[in-house]
Structures are given as C-alpha cells and as structure tokens.
C-alpha cells in the first residue's frame, strides 16, 4: 500500500510543481537545503528527487504489474511445490522473468530523464544540458539547439542498442544473428 501511495504521488505531481514545493518546504520553511546552485551533495538532493520521482513511480507500477503477471505462471507453481521459500520464488524466478519490460522502460526513462531536465535545471539554477538548451532557445542560438536535439536522438539510439544487448545477456533464449 505504501508503494502504491508513492507511485500515485509520483505520477500526480509534475516536476516543476514538486520542485517548487520542495524549495518552499526544505529551503525556505525548514532551512535544511540550499535553494539553488551547484555545490556538494546537499545541492543535489532536491533536483534529484523532483527529476526522478515520476520515473520511479512508473517503474514501480511496471515492476508490480510484471511480477503479478509472472506469479501465475506454471514454473512459479512448480517452484512453490518444491518447497522453495517465497523470497526465493519471487527474487530468483519471478523478478528475473519479469525483468525484460522493466529494463526496456528503464532505458527509455534514463534518456527521457536526461532530456527532460530542462525545467528542473532551470528552477534549481543547476548548470547542465537542460539549462544550456533553455538558454540557447532563449538566445535564439539555433545551432546549439540542433546539436542538443541531435545528441538526444543519438542517446535514444544507443540506449535502445544497449537494452537489446542486455536482453541477450539476461535471457539466454534470446539470440541475435
């Protein structure tokens, strides 16, 4: 139930809204974390949470659905009938066989997270590629916008290739000729 609540919360809050809420709560009200800029680990906490909460929530829901689908398979019933503990059944058999869609979405999310950092980097004044893209678009530097867009496309292609190679490593039944 806690996982469902976190997933619902992560899917409900947009990144910019969560960023502003985190700044208001932890920087202005509680004076625990810095509001913006680059520095130590304390400068990374709020941007990392606001950027990754949505993607973590989607991954949690996908893992849950994939494991629930896998738990009704014949080999899970066979493992239980052999007397294996539920931890081994879920950890070794169910999660391993439910991993392929999770890895696919994880690869896509990794690229999307890097590419969608424009808003979060702008709010937290973090010097990254997302803020560079924002400043290039604001200053009408179309060559830089094109380079960053091309880099994003190349990242998608290479991540897809990496995920495909990872498939063959995880599941020995998959072979590429």
N, C-alpha and C positions, 0 to 999 in steps of 0.2 A: 504494500500500500504506500510506503514511503517512496519507493521508486516511481510509482505511478504519479504521485504528487509532484515529485521533482520533474518528471517528464512533462507533465501538464504545465507546470510553471515555466519550464524552459521553452516550451512551444508557444506559450501565451505572450511572453514579453519580447518585443522587438529589441534588437541590440542597442539602439540609441536610447530607448526608454530605460532599459536596465542600466546602461552606463550612467545616465543622469541620476537615477535612483541610488546607485552605488556611491557616486560622488556626494550626493546630498547626505546619505546615511553615514558613510565611513570617513569622509573627509571633513565635511562641514559640521555635522552634528557631533560625531564621536571623536574627531581629531586623531584618528588612528592611522590613516593612509594619506599620502600626498595626492593632490587633485590631478596633477598632470606632470608631464616632463619625463625625462629619461634619467635613470639612476640605478639604484640597487633593486633587490627583489621586491621591496615594498611598492615600487613603481609599476611592477608587472602584475600584481595581484588583481586589481580591478579590471584592467583591459583584458586579461586572460579569462576572467570569469564572464565578462559581458560578451566576449567574442565566442567562447566555446560552449556556453550553456545551451543554446539552441541545438547545436550539432550533437552534443552529448545526449540531449533528450531524445532526439531522433534515433540515435544509435541504441539507446536503452530500449526504446519501443521495438526496434527491429530485432534486437537480441532476444527479447522476451517472446515475440511472435515466432521467431525461428525455432527457439527451444521448445515452445509449446507444440509446434507442428512436429518437431522431431521426437518428442516424448511419446507419441502414439505409434511410433514405428515398431516393426517386429523385432529388430535387433535390441531395442530398449527392453522389450518384454523378456527377451531371451537373457539379457544381462541381469535383469532383476530375478528371473527364475534360477539363475546360477547362484544367487545369494550375494551378489555384489552390493556394497553399500550404496545408498542414494547419492552420496558425494562422488563416488567413482562413476556411477552411471551417468550423472549429469555432467561432471567435469571431463571425463575421458570420452564418452560416447556421444552424448547429446550436443555439447558445445562444439566438439570437433566437426561434427557433421552439419551443424548449423552455421559454421563459420564463413562459408562462401558468400552468401548475400551480405553478411556483415562486413566482410573485407571489401567487397565491391563498393558499398555505400561509404565505408570509411575512407577509401581512396578518393572518391569523388568529394567527400566532405573536406578532406585535407586541402585540396585545391580550392574549393569554394571558400574555405576559411581564410586562406591567404588572399584570395581575390576580393572577399567582402569586407576586408579590414579597413576600407576607406572611411566609413563613418566612425568606427571605434577609434582609429588612429587620429582622426580629426578632433573628436571630443576630448581625448586624453592628451592631445598635443604630442603624440608619440611619433618620432621621425622614422617612418617606414615607407614601404612601396605604396600602400594605400594613401597615405598623406601626400606622397610625391605625385600620385595620379590626380588627387584633388587639386593640388597647387598647379599642376600642368594644365588641367582643364580650366581652372580659374584664370590663368595667364595666357590662355589660347596657344599653348605650346603643343600643337597637334602632332608633331613628330614624336615627342616623348609619350603622348597618349597612345599613339600607334605602337610604339615599342613595348610599352607595358601591356597593351592588349595582345600583341603577338607573343610576348613572354607568357601570358596567362594561357593562351592556346597551346603553346608548347608544353607547359606544365600539365595540362589535361591529357595530352597525347602520351607523354612519358609516364604519368601516373597510371593511365589505362594499361600501358605495356607492362609496368611493374606489377600491377594487380593480376594480369594474365599469367605472368611468370610465377607469381606467388600461388596461384591456383594449382599449377602443376606440382609445386613443392608440397602443398598441404594435402591435396587429394591425388594419390598415385594413379587413380583411374583416368585422370585427365592427361592426355598426351598431345603434344603439338608436333606435327610432322613438318 
